[in-house]
Amino acid sequence: MALLLLLVACGSPVQVPDPEDVSISGTVRLSGGAAADAHEVHGMGGPLAGHRSDAHGSALEGVVVEDVVVEDVVVGEILVLFESEPPLRASASLTVADTTLTLVRPLSLPRAALYRVALAGAAETVALAAALERRADVVAATPNRIMRALLVPNDELYSFMWHLPAIAMPAAWDVTTGSSDVVVAVVDNGVRGRPGDDDVTHPDLHGRLLSGYDFVDRDDDPFDPGTFMTSGSHGTHVAGTIAANADDGVGIAGIDWQAMLLPVRVLDEDGTGVLSDVLDGIEWAAGLPVSGVPANPSPADVINVSLGGGGACSTFEQLVFDRVADAGAIVVVAAGNAEVDASATTPASCANVITVGATRRDGQRAKYSNFGASIDVMAPGGDGSIGPEGRSNGVYSTVHDQFAGHTWRYLQGTSMAAPHVAGVAALLRSLDPTISPAEVRTILAATSVPLSSSACNGGTAGVSVGDCGAGLIDAAAALLAMAGGGSTQLLTFDPSIVEFGSATSAVVVTLRNPSDDTVAWEVTGYISAPSNPGPLNPGLLMASEAAGELPPGGERAITLTIDRSAAPEAGSYRLDVAFDANGSLRELPLFFTVAGAATSGPSLAGTVVRACFETASGCDPARSLETEISTAGTTAPYAITGLERGGAYLLVGWNDLNGNGVVDAGDLFGFHADDQFGATTVIAPADGIDLTLEVIATPAATTERDRRIRSFIERP
């Protein structure tokens, strides 16, 4: 059945009278690049869903007791570490302060267990844990806590991986593309795929998945059961950044082209989990035994942990990370997205991990990124702005969309920054299987590009250069240091990405030599991106100096100038300016726009916005209403009046631009999303409920598409 007809077939709405006009209103808009470059959208769907920008901020405003955020406590659950083993084995129950707790299960950590009791609230749980910790036979006790995927909302979905050149991946791949002997664990909400099953596995992950474990459901299938709207494909996105198939003409390129991925599911479909499961999952990933769980046949070399919670690192967490480091596993964790000192969050504040903050496309700290002395290095996490070519400045990777199936999306956050570091750590381990976690941390820090005080500040009062660790990682420099014995990179650029926009013709770039050797450098030319609008004529790019030498620690400012008349086609262009530095290739991404790139593009006129009334069995067509937008352009207000007061509505918009009666490639589709990972219902009345529509570019079989749409809209 044609999708357009399916949605219309939800029926002529029957209004339930209300003494007032109850409405939902807001703005419908086209995604940033849709109007100018619609043909480059991959997949289908509405605005990216993820953490609300204030999600962690609001959590950290809770009442803090013993470094535990009360709002993040699992009521009635406490992790207990005993002084010696016998009491743990002997005690099926534990009494303190006239309260009896029952044993839920032993933890992977020796002498530790999870206990549970019926309590009234989180504060009581915190107090009981404090009482337990005062017992002579207890080393530590802490409430079980909620852990969350560190994802920040994003809205733009255009395929452009600016974040790989930002850490010098092209030059890094000249050193190595990795080894299939290296295993990277993705401790997250699962990965969309199963080993050997290409039908359910994202094509960019074919042949890369090992058999993992699900610590949420306690089974051997860590498959992400959600979709992009429900789970955000968070773990799948992380996995793609680390090790998506590369150089195969399909999709994206992961950082490590050979490493195997070990999915470890510790978060549920909405991106939340508990500390006990997370700790078990991390230990199991490292090859350590976990009670009641089969042994891990493929212990991880690198463990990516893109999740976190409030409060400083607990005794339990630190003991686990110490044990995992002793086992030889390199643990990479996200710093968090609350724009606070990372010492107030976990596991970012733990030792024996590599804590990663996030940078924007321009190399500055992303405003949401946590900061402080706990940060080891920075990596691209992106933000919600639009780049000069009209694409998102988020991080692009693999997801599963219930409409388009396996596809790719932009997300942003420290969750996206951490896997960049995990991927580079995997490459380092491929060069030296015996390298220790501490040595990896040292090499990454020694070869990173320090952020200036203003770049680290990122708009957050009081944040300065010392709060961004060693700076932005440089993959090529790290690998060269490993392969050649050097300690630092030979040539860095400031800015690290040059953006001319549509009017600027000259930009000053500072070349720096942070190494201990004299560096002979030369501008050898540029590489024109295949996606550029047309061929470039001679004379496009000029440099005030084409070659020179930099002494150790020296720097030199040169001016790059472009002549737009050498780019006859209107549009957005990318060049990679090639520098030779003592025989090593270094590339500087450069962007510019030639006037006239914008086209009339699609219009919102004719867009239908439907408020689907949500019930336990899905959307009730008889209680749903819609409106049609008649205004042309890329933004338009809408209002749906006559809704039921207190009713829960799902807001969906579409426009059959090609007029074929089917919402398919070339049409617009979107939905309102304001929840942790996906579409959310809105309680009427409400205003400010916005929808972003995108152009669909990835076709799908009509029958399959209808089935997916029907399950989302009608849920029969």
VENGIPE-V635951 format. One record per residue. N is the residue number from 1. PSI is psi in degrees with one decimal (* if undefined). NEAR is the number of other C-alpha atoms within 8 Angstrom. Layout:
n=N psi=PSI near=NEAR
n=N psi=PSI near=NEAR
This chain:
n=1 psi=137.2 near=7
n=2 psi=138.8 near=10
n=3 psi=-41.8 near=12
n=4 psi=-43.5 near=10
n=5 psi=-34.8 near=10
n=6 psi=-45.8 near=10
n=7 psi=-41.0 near=8
n=8 psi=-33.3 near=7
n=9 psi=-2.7 near=6
n=10 psi=-12.8 near=10
n=11 psi=160.0 near=7
n=12 psi=120.7 near=6
n=13 psi=142.2 near=9
n=14 psi=115.6 near=7
n=15 psi=136.9 near=8
n=16 psi=115.6 near=8
n=17 psi=144.8 near=6
n=18 psi=141.3 near=10
n=19 psi=-20.8 near=4
n=20 psi=162.8 near=4
n=21 psi=100.9 near=8
n=22 psi=126.9 near=12
n=23 psi=162.3 near=13
n=24 psi=130.4 near=13
n=25 psi=164.8 near=13
n=26 psi=-151.6 near=12
n=27 psi=137.0 near=12
n=28 psi=134.7 near=12
n=29 psi=156.2 near=12
n=30 psi=144.7 near=13
n=31 psi=155.1 near=12
n=32 psi=-43.1 near=10
n=33 psi=-2.1 near=12
n=34 psi=-40.8 near=13
n=35 psi=-31.9 near=15
n=36 psi=-28.2 near=11
n=37 psi=53.8 near=12
n=38 psi=-30.8 near=13
n=39 psi=-9.5 near=7
n=40 psi=4.7 near=8
n=41 psi=138.2 near=16
n=42 psi=129.6 near=13
n=43 psi=-164.2 near=14
n=44 psi=152.4 near=14
n=45 psi=179.4 near=13
n=46 psi=-157.1 near=13
n=47 psi=147.4 near=15
n=48 psi=139.4 near=14
n=49 psi=143.7 near=17
n=50 psi=-161.5 near=15
n=51 psi=139.8 near=13
n=52 psi=151.3 near=10
n=53 psi=-21.2 near=11
n=54 psi=11.4 near=8
n=55 psi=-51.2 near=9
n=56 psi=-29.9 near=11
n=57 psi=-45.2 near=12
n=58 psi=-35.0 near=8
n=59 psi=-39.6 near=11
n=60 psi=-6.4 near=9
n=61 psi=3.6 near=6
n=62 psi=175.8 near=9
n=63 psi=123.0 near=7
n=64 psi=124.2 near=9
n=65 psi=123.8 near=8
n=66 psi=39.2 near=4
n=67 psi=20.3 near=8
n=68 psi=128.0 near=13
n=69 psi=116.9 near=14
n=70 psi=-38.0 near=12
n=71 psi=-15.4 near=8
n=72 psi=6.5 near=12
n=73 psi=138.9 near=14
n=74 psi=110.3 near=11
n=75 psi=127.1 near=12
n=76 psi=1.0 near=13
n=77 psi=129.6 near=12
n=78 psi=135.1 near=13
n=79 psi=129.3 near=13
n=80 psi=130.6 near=14
n=81 psi=119.7 near=12
n=82 psi=159.4 near=13
n=83 psi=-36.8 near=9
n=84 psi=166.4 near=8
n=85 psi=-42.8 near=9
n=86 psi=-44.4 near=6
n=87 psi=-35.1 near=8
n=88 psi=-43.5 near=11
n=89 psi=-34.7 near=7
n=90 psi=-22.2 near=6
n=91 psi=107.0 near=8
n=92 psi=-12.1 near=7
n=93 psi=163.2 near=9
n=94 psi=129.1 near=9
n=95 psi=134.7 near=8
n=96 psi=139.5 near=9
n=97 psi=44.3 near=6
n=98 psi=19.6 near=5
n=99 psi=132.2 near=6
n=100 psi=125.2 near=9
n=101 psi=145.1 near=10
n=102 psi=147.3 near=10
n=103 psi=126.4 near=13
n=104 psi=-52.3 near=8
n=105 psi=154.0 near=7
n=106 psi=153.5 near=10
n=107 psi=168.5 near=13
n=108 psi=-29.3 near=13
n=109 psi=127.4 near=10
n=110 psi=141.9 near=6
n=111 psi=15.7 near=12
n=112 psi=149.3 near=13
n=113 psi=160.2 near=13
n=114 psi=128.0 near=14
n=115 psi=156.5 near=14
n=116 psi=146.3 near=11
n=117 psi=150.5 near=9
n=118 psi=115.8 near=6
n=119 psi=164.5 near=8
n=120 psi=-31.3 near=7
n=121 psi=-179.1 near=8
n=122 psi=-41.2 near=12
n=123 psi=-39.0 near=7
n=124 psi=-36.6 near=9
n=125 psi=-43.5 near=15
n=126 psi=-43.6 near=14
n=127 psi=-39.7 near=8
n=128 psi=-38.8 near=10
n=129 psi=-40.3 near=12
n=130 psi=-38.8 near=10
n=131 psi=-42.0 near=10
n=132 psi=-39.6 near=12
n=133 psi=-18.5 near=11
n=134 psi=-9.3 near=7
n=135 psi=144.0 near=7
n=136 psi=-28.3 near=7
n=137 psi=6.5 near=7
n=138 psi=125.6 near=13
n=139 psi=-43.2 near=10
n=140 psi=149.6 near=11
n=141 psi=133.6 near=13
n=142 psi=144.1 near=11
n=143 psi=144.5 near=15
n=144 psi=137.9 near=13
n=145 psi=155.4 near=11
n=146 psi=132.9 near=12
n=147 psi=143.0 near=14
n=148 psi=148.0 near=11
n=149 psi=135.7 near=13
n=150 psi=78.3 near=14
n=151 psi=138.8 near=14
n=152 psi=142.5 near=12
n=153 psi=150.0 near=13
n=154 psi=153.7 near=14
n=155 psi=-17.0 near=12
n=156 psi=137.4 near=15
n=157 psi=73.9 near=12
n=158 psi=136.1 near=12
n=159 psi=107.2 near=12
n=160 psi=111.9 near=7
n=161 psi=67.8 near=8
n=162 psi=-25.0 near=9
n=163 psi=-16.1 near=10
n=164 psi=-48.7 near=10
n=165 psi=-27.2 near=12
n=166 psi=-23.9 near=12
n=167 psi=21.5 near=13
n=168 psi=39.7 near=13
n=169 psi=-38.3 near=13
n=170 psi=-43.2 near=10
n=171 psi=-32.2 near=11
n=172 psi=-40.2 near=14
n=173 psi=-19.3 near=9
n=174 psi=-21.5 near=7
n=175 psi=-49.2 near=10
n=176 psi=151.2 near=9
n=177 psi=9.5 near=12
n=178 psi=-172.1 near=13
n=179 psi=140.3 near=11
n=180 psi=-7.0 near=8
n=181 psi=-12.9 near=7
n=182 psi=134.4 near=14
n=183 psi=129.6 near=15
n=184 psi=120.6 near=15
n=185 psi=136.8 near=14
n=186 psi=97.8 near=15
n=187 psi=103.0 near=17
n=188 psi=-148.1 near=15
n=189 psi=26.6 near=17
n=190 psi=170.0 near=19
n=191 psi=140.1 near=13
n=192 psi=87.1 near=15
n=193 psi=161.6 near=13
n=194 psi=144.0 near=13
n=195 psi=129.1 near=12
n=196 psi=-0.9 near=6
n=197 psi=88.2 near=8
n=198 psi=-19.1 near=11
n=199 psi=-35.0 near=4
n=200 psi=-6.1 near=8
n=201 psi=137.2 near=12
n=202 psi=135.2 near=14
n=203 psi=-27.7 near=7
n=204 psi=-5.2 near=12
n=205 psi=7.1 near=13
n=206 psi=132.0 near=12
n=207 psi=6.0 near=6
n=208 psi=-5.6 near=13
n=209 psi=136.8 near=13
n=210 psi=168.6 near=11
n=211 psi=118.0 near=10
n=212 psi=-149.7 near=11
n=213 psi=148.2 near=12
n=214 psi=107.6 near=15
n=215 psi=-3.0 near=13
n=216 psi=-51.5 near=10
n=217 psi=-2.4 near=5
n=218 psi=55.9 near=8
n=219 psi=179.3 near=8
n=220 psi=24.9 near=8
n=221 psi=89.9 near=9
n=222 psi=29.9 near=14
n=223 psi=134.6 near=12
n=224 psi=110.2 near=16
n=225 psi=-9.3 near=8
n=226 psi=-174.0 near=10
n=227 psi=-177.8 near=12
n=228 psi=-32.7 near=14
n=229 psi=-28.4 near=12
n=230 psi=-45.2 near=11
n=231 psi=-10.0 near=17
n=232 psi=0.2 near=14
n=233 psi=37.6 near=16
n=234 psi=-52.9 near=14
n=235 psi=-35.5 near=14
n=236 psi=-39.9 near=14
n=237 psi=-44.9 near=12
n=238 psi=-45.1 near=15
n=239 psi=-41.1 near=14
n=240 psi=-40.3 near=14
n=241 psi=-40.4 near=17
n=242 psi=-50.0 near=13
n=243 psi=38.3 near=18
n=244 psi=148.7 near=17
n=245 psi=141.9 near=14
n=246 psi=160.3 near=11
n=247 psi=33.1 near=6
n=248 psi=7.8 near=5
n=249 psi=6.9 near=5
n=250 psi=131.9 near=7
n=251 psi=-133.0 near=6
n=252 psi=-178.8 near=10
n=253 psi=126.8 near=12
n=254 psi=169.2 near=13
n=255 psi=-43.7 near=14
n=256 psi=119.4 near=15
n=257 psi=-8.7 near=13
n=258 psi=-26.3 near=12
n=259 psi=151.3 near=15
n=260 psi=145.7 near=13
n=261 psi=133.4 near=13
n=262 psi=101.5 near=15
n=263 psi=131.0 near=17
n=264 psi=108.1 near=17
n=265 psi=117.3 near=18
n=266 psi=-6.8 near=16
n=267 psi=148.2 near=17
n=268 psi=-170.6 near=11
n=269 psi=-29.5 near=11
n=270 psi=12.2 near=10
n=271 psi=18.0 near=13
n=272 psi=154.6 near=11
n=273 psi=-174.2 near=13
n=274 psi=152.9 near=13
n=275 psi=-39.5 near=10
n=276 psi=-43.3 near=11
n=277 psi=-39.1 near=11
n=278 psi=-45.9 near=14
n=279 psi=-41.9 near=11
n=280 psi=-44.3 near=13
n=281 psi=-39.6 near=13
n=282 psi=-44.2 near=12
n=283 psi=-42.4 near=15
n=284 psi=-41.5 near=14
n=285 psi=-35.4 near=14
n=286 psi=-2.5 near=14
n=287 psi=8.1 near=13
n=288 psi=150.7 near=12
n=289 psi=142.5 near=10
n=290 psi=128.6 near=13
n=291 psi=128.1 near=7
n=292 psi=4.5 near=4
n=293 psi=134.9 near=7
n=294 psi=149.0 near=5
n=295 psi=147.1 near=9
n=296 psi=114.3 near=11
n=297 psi=-10.3 near=5
n=298 psi=70.3 near=8
n=299 psi=141.2 near=10
n=300 psi=142.5 near=14
n=301 psi=-36.5 near=14
n=302 psi=138.8 near=14
n=303 psi=119.2 near=17
n=304 psi=127.2 near=14
n=305 psi=86.5 near=12
n=306 psi=65.7 near=16
n=307 psi=173.5 near=13
n=308 psi=176.2 near=14
n=309 psi=179.2 near=12
n=310 psi=156.9 near=13
n=311 psi=152.2 near=12
n=312 psi=164.4 near=13
n=313 psi=127.4 near=12
n=314 psi=167.8 near=7
n=315 psi=-42.5 near=7
n=316 psi=-50.2 near=9
n=317 psi=-44.2 near=11
n=318 psi=-39.4 near=11
n=319 psi=-41.1 near=9
n=320 psi=-47.1 near=12
n=321 psi=-31.8 near=13
n=322 psi=-44.6 near=10
n=323 psi=-40.2 near=9
n=324 psi=-40.0 near=13
n=325 psi=-40.4 near=12
n=326 psi=-29.9 near=7
n=327 psi=-7.7 near=9
n=328 psi=1.8 near=10
n=329 psi=137.8 near=14
n=330 psi=119.2 near=14
n=331 psi=125.0 near=15
n=332 psi=127.1 near=16
n=333 psi=152.2 near=15
n=334 psi=143.3 near=17
n=335 psi=-25.5 near=17
n=336 psi=159.4 near=18
n=337 psi=27.1 near=16
n=338 psi=0.8 near=13
n=339 psi=45.0 near=12
n=340 psi=172.4 near=10
n=341 psi=127.2 near=10
n=342 psi=-15.1 near=16
n=343 psi=-14.3 near=12
n=344 psi=4.7 near=11
n=345 psi=162.7 near=16
n=346 psi=145.5 near=14
n=347 psi=12.5 near=12
n=348 psi=-28.5 near=17
n=349 psi=2.1 near=13
n=350 psi=155.7 near=13
n=351 psi=168.7 near=7
n=352 psi=26.6 near=10
n=353 psi=161.9 near=11
n=354 psi=110.2 near=12
n=355 psi=128.7 near=15
n=356 psi=121.3 near=17
n=357 psi=171.0 near=21
n=358 psi=141.4 near=16
n=359 psi=158.7 near=17
n=360 psi=178.1 near=13
n=361 psi=-31.9 near=13
n=362 psi=6.7 near=8
n=363 psi=-4.2 near=13
n=364 psi=157.3 near=13
n=365 psi=131.3 near=14
n=366 psi=135.8 near=12
n=367 psi=-34.5 near=8
n=368 psi=-20.9 near=9
n=369 psi=135.7 near=17
n=370 psi=164.7 near=13
n=371 psi=-175.3 near=15
n=372 psi=-173.9 near=13
n=373 psi=-19.1 near=12
n=374 psi=-15.5 near=12
n=375 psi=130.0 near=17
n=376 psi=-51.4 near=15
n=377 psi=170.7 near=17
n=378 psi=155.4 near=16
n=379 psi=162.9 near=15
n=380 psi=124.4 near=17
n=381 psi=-17.1 near=17
n=382 psi=179.9 near=16
n=383 psi=-173.7 near=12
n=384 psi=8.5 near=12
n=385 psi=170.2 near=7
n=386 psi=133.0 near=11
n=387 psi=174.2 near=8
n=388 psi=-21.5 near=11
n=389 psi=7.9 near=11
n=390 psi=13.0 near=11
n=391 psi=168.4 near=14
n=392 psi=151.1 near=15
n=393 psi=24.5 near=13
n=394 psi=-171.3 near=14
n=395 psi=129.1 near=14
n=396 psi=127.3 near=12
n=397 psi=-172.5 near=13
n=398 psi=138.9 near=19
n=399 psi=170.5 near=16
n=400 psi=125.1 near=15
n=401 psi=133.7 near=14
n=402 psi=-14.7 near=10
n=403 psi=-49.6 near=10
n=404 psi=-5.3 near=14
n=405 psi=-140.3 near=8
n=406 psi=122.8 near=10
n=407 psi=-160.3 near=12
n=408 psi=146.5 near=13
n=409 psi=159.7 near=13
n=410 psi=134.4 near=16
n=411 psi=167.1 near=16
n=412 psi=154.6 near=16
n=413 psi=168.8 near=17
n=414 psi=-20.6 near=18
n=415 psi=-32.2 near=16
n=416 psi=-25.4 near=17
n=417 psi=-44.0 near=17
n=418 psi=-45.5 near=18
n=419 psi=-21.0 near=15
n=420 psi=-43.6 near=13
n=421 psi=-39.8 near=12
n=422 psi=-39.8 near=15
n=423 psi=-42.8 near=14
n=424 psi=-37.9 near=11
n=425 psi=-38.1 near=11
n=426 psi=-39.3 near=16
n=427 psi=-40.4 near=14
n=428 psi=-42.3 near=13
n=429 psi=-30.6 near=12
n=430 psi=-31.0 near=11
n=431 psi=-31.8 near=10
n=432 psi=96.6 near=7
n=433 psi=-15.0 near=6
n=434 psi=-1.2 near=5
n=435 psi=137.2 near=9
n=436 psi=160.6 near=9
n=437 psi=-39.8 near=12
n=438 psi=-38.6 near=7
n=439 psi=-37.4 near=8
n=440 psi=-45.1 near=12
n=441 psi=-41.7 near=10
n=442 psi=-45.4 near=8
n=443 psi=-44.6 near=12
n=444 psi=-42.0 near=12
n=445 psi=-41.0 near=13
n=446 psi=-25.4 near=9
n=447 psi=3.6 near=14
n=448 psi=158.8 near=15
n=449 psi=113.2 near=10
n=450 psi=142.1 near=9
n=451 psi=140.0 near=14
n=452 psi=169.2 near=8
n=453 psi=-41.9 near=10
n=454 psi=-35.8 near=10
n=455 psi=-39.1 near=11
n=456 psi=-34.6 near=14
n=457 psi=-48.1 near=14
n=458 psi=20.0 near=11
n=459 psi=6.5 near=5
n=460 psi=121.3 near=8
n=461 psi=134.4 near=5
n=462 psi=-6.1 near=5
n=463 psi=132.5 near=12
n=464 psi=-171.3 near=11
n=465 psi=-34.6 near=13
n=466 psi=-4.1 near=8
n=467 psi=5.4 near=11
n=468 psi=28.1 near=18
n=469 psi=-145.1 near=14
n=470 psi=-10.5 near=13
n=471 psi=-165.4 near=13
n=472 psi=128.1 near=15
n=473 psi=150.7 near=14
n=474 psi=102.1 near=14
n=475 psi=-43.6 near=11
n=476 psi=-45.0 near=15
n=477 psi=-39.7 near=13
n=478 psi=-44.5 near=16
n=479 psi=-38.4 near=13
n=480 psi=-37.2 near=13
n=481 psi=-39.1 near=14
n=482 psi=-46.6 near=11
n=483 psi=-36.5 near=9
n=484 psi=-2.1 near=6
n=485 psi=-0.4 near=7
n=486 psi=170.6 near=9
n=487 psi=-18.6 near=10
n=488 psi=165.8 near=13
n=489 psi=165.4 near=16
n=490 psi=-29.2 near=12
n=491 psi=128.5 near=11
n=492 psi=161.9 near=11
n=493 psi=143.4 near=10
n=494 psi=109.4 near=9
n=495 psi=159.4 near=9
n=496 psi=-16.1 near=11
n=497 psi=129.0 near=12
n=498 psi=124.2 near=10
n=499 psi=112.3 near=8
n=500 psi=-19.7 near=13
n=501 psi=-146.9 near=9
n=502 psi=-6.8 near=8
n=503 psi=-33.9 near=6
n=504 psi=138.8 near=7
n=505 psi=-19.7 near=8
n=506 psi=137.2 near=9
n=507 psi=135.9 near=10
n=508 psi=128.8 near=8
n=509 psi=129.9 near=11
n=510 psi=122.4 near=11
n=511 psi=132.6 near=12
n=512 psi=146.3 near=13
n=513 psi=97.8 near=16
n=514 psi=3.4 near=12
n=515 psi=177.9 near=11
n=516 psi=4.8 near=7
n=517 psi=154.9 near=7
n=518 psi=134.9 near=10
n=519 psi=122.6 near=13
n=520 psi=121.2 near=11
n=521 psi=155.0 near=12
n=522 psi=136.7 near=10
n=523 psi=113.4 near=10
n=524 psi=-6.8 near=9
n=525 psi=-161.1 near=7
n=526 psi=159.4 near=8
n=527 psi=124.7 near=8
n=528 psi=129.3 near=8
n=529 psi=140.2 near=9
n=530 psi=-25.7 near=4
n=531 psi=-0.7 near=5
n=532 psi=150.6 near=11
n=533 psi=-24.5 near=9
n=534 psi=177.3 near=7
n=535 psi=155.9 near=8
n=536 psi=139.8 near=8
n=537 psi=160.5 near=7
n=538 psi=150.7 near=5
n=539 psi=6.9 near=7
n=540 psi=-46.8 near=12
n=541 psi=133.3 near=8
n=542 psi=145.0 near=8
n=543 psi=138.1 near=9
n=544 psi=-28.2 near=7
n=545 psi=137.5 near=7
n=546 psi=-13.8 near=8
n=547 psi=162.6 near=8
n=548 psi=-173.4 near=8
n=549 psi=145.2 near=8
n=550 psi=124.8 near=14
n=551 psi=167.1 near=10
n=552 psi=127.4 near=11
n=553 psi=2.2 near=10
n=554 psi=166.3 near=9
n=555 psi=159.3 near=10
n=556 psi=129.2 near=8
n=557 psi=127.6 near=8
n=558 psi=158.8 near=11
n=559 psi=125.9 near=11
n=560 psi=132.7 near=12
n=561 psi=137.2 near=10
n=562 psi=149.2 near=9
n=563 psi=102.9 near=10
n=564 psi=-16.8 near=8
n=565 psi=-16.3 near=6
n=566 psi=-0.4 near=10
n=567 psi=88.6 near=13
n=568 psi=-23.5 near=9
n=569 psi=135.4 near=8
n=570 psi=146.0 near=11
n=571 psi=-171.5 near=13
n=572 psi=133.3 near=14
n=573 psi=151.6 near=13
n=574 psi=136.3 near=11
n=575 psi=147.8 near=11
n=576 psi=106.5 near=12
n=577 psi=124.8 near=13
n=578 psi=127.7 near=13
n=579 psi=136.2 near=13
n=580 psi=124.5 near=13
n=581 psi=100.1 near=13
n=582 psi=38.6 near=8
n=583 psi=-1.6 near=5
n=584 psi=137.1 near=6
n=585 psi=131.2 near=9
n=586 psi=135.6 near=11
n=587 psi=138.6 near=12
n=588 psi=110.1 near=13
n=589 psi=137.5 near=13
n=590 psi=134.2 near=12
n=591 psi=141.9 near=14
n=592 psi=161.7 near=13
n=593 psi=138.6 near=15
n=594 psi=128.8 near=13
n=595 psi=143.8 near=8
n=596 psi=2.4 near=7
n=597 psi=-33.9 near=10
n=598 psi=138.0 near=10
n=599 psi=170.6 near=8
n=600 psi=-34.0 near=6
n=601 psi=-172.2 near=10
n=602 psi=159.1 near=10
n=603 psi=153.6 near=8
n=604 psi=-12.5 near=16
n=605 psi=128.8 near=9
n=606 psi=-2.0 near=9
n=607 psi=134.5 near=12
n=608 psi=129.3 near=11
n=609 psi=121.3 near=13
n=610 psi=135.5 near=12
n=611 psi=101.1 near=12
n=612 psi=119.5 near=15
n=613 psi=119.9 near=14
n=614 psi=130.2 near=13
n=615 psi=178.8 near=8
n=616 psi=-26.6 near=4
n=617 psi=7.2 near=7
n=618 psi=-156.2 near=12
n=619 psi=124.8 near=12
n=620 psi=106.2 near=12
n=621 psi=-30.3 near=12
n=622 psi=-18.7 near=9
n=623 psi=16.3 near=11
n=624 psi=148.0 near=15
n=625 psi=161.9 near=11
n=626 psi=166.7 near=9
n=627 psi=155.3 near=10
n=628 psi=137.1 near=8
n=629 psi=128.1 near=12
n=630 psi=-11.3 near=8
n=631 psi=130.6 near=8
n=632 psi=163.9 near=8
n=633 psi=-167.9 near=9
n=634 psi=-6.7 near=10
n=635 psi=146.8 near=9
n=636 psi=142.2 near=12
n=637 psi=156.6 near=8
n=638 psi=158.6 near=11
n=639 psi=131.7 near=9
n=640 psi=113.4 near=12
n=641 psi=152.1 near=8
n=642 psi=19.2 near=12
n=643 psi=167.7 near=17
n=644 psi=129.6 near=11
n=645 psi=129.0 near=9
n=646 psi=-2.8 near=7
n=647 psi=147.8 near=11
n=648 psi=123.4 near=11
n=649 psi=142.0 near=12
n=650 psi=123.2 near=15
n=651 psi=120.1 near=13
n=652 psi=140.2 near=13
n=653 psi=146.2 near=14
n=654 psi=159.0 near=13
n=655 psi=118.4 near=12
n=656 psi=75.8 near=14
n=657 psi=-36.8 near=8
n=658 psi=-1.5 near=6
n=659 psi=24.7 near=6
n=660 psi=8.4 near=6
n=661 psi=5.2 near=9
n=662 psi=135.2 near=10
n=663 psi=99.7 near=14
n=664 psi=-158.6 near=10
n=665 psi=130.3 near=9
n=666 psi=-12.6 near=11
n=667 psi=174.8 near=13
n=668 psi=143.9 near=14
n=669 psi=146.6 near=16
n=670 psi=171.9 near=14
n=671 psi=162.3 near=15
n=672 psi=129.3 near=15
n=673 psi=126.3 near=12
n=674 psi=31.6 near=10
n=675 psi=-178.4 near=11
n=676 psi=-43.9 near=10
n=677 psi=-12.5 near=14
n=678 psi=-167.3 near=15
n=679 psi=145.3 near=13
n=680 psi=151.7 near=9
n=681 psi=156.0 near=9
n=682 psi=132.9 near=10
n=683 psi=122.3 near=10
n=684 psi=143.9 near=14
n=685 psi=158.5 near=10
n=686 psi=149.0 near=10
n=687 psi=172.6 near=8
n=688 psi=22.4 near=7
n=689 psi=99.8 near=10
n=690 psi=151.6 near=10
n=691 psi=140.5 near=17
n=692 psi=124.4 near=14
n=693 psi=144.6 near=17
n=694 psi=157.1 near=15
n=695 psi=130.3 near=14
n=696 psi=132.0 near=16
n=697 psi=-24.6 near=14
n=698 psi=113.4 near=10
n=699 psi=157.0 near=9
n=700 psi=157.0 near=8
n=701 psi=134.0 near=6
n=702 psi=-43.8 near=8
n=703 psi=-46.4 near=7
n=704 psi=-42.5 near=8
n=705 psi=-43.7 near=12
n=706 psi=-38.7 near=11
n=707 psi=-41.7 near=8
n=708 psi=-43.4 near=10
n=709 psi=-43.3 near=12
n=710 psi=-39.2 near=11
n=711 psi=-26.9 near=9
n=712 psi=-45.2 near=8
n=713 psi=-49.5 near=10
n=714 psi=-30.2 near=11
n=715 psi=63.7 near=9
n=716 psi=* near=6
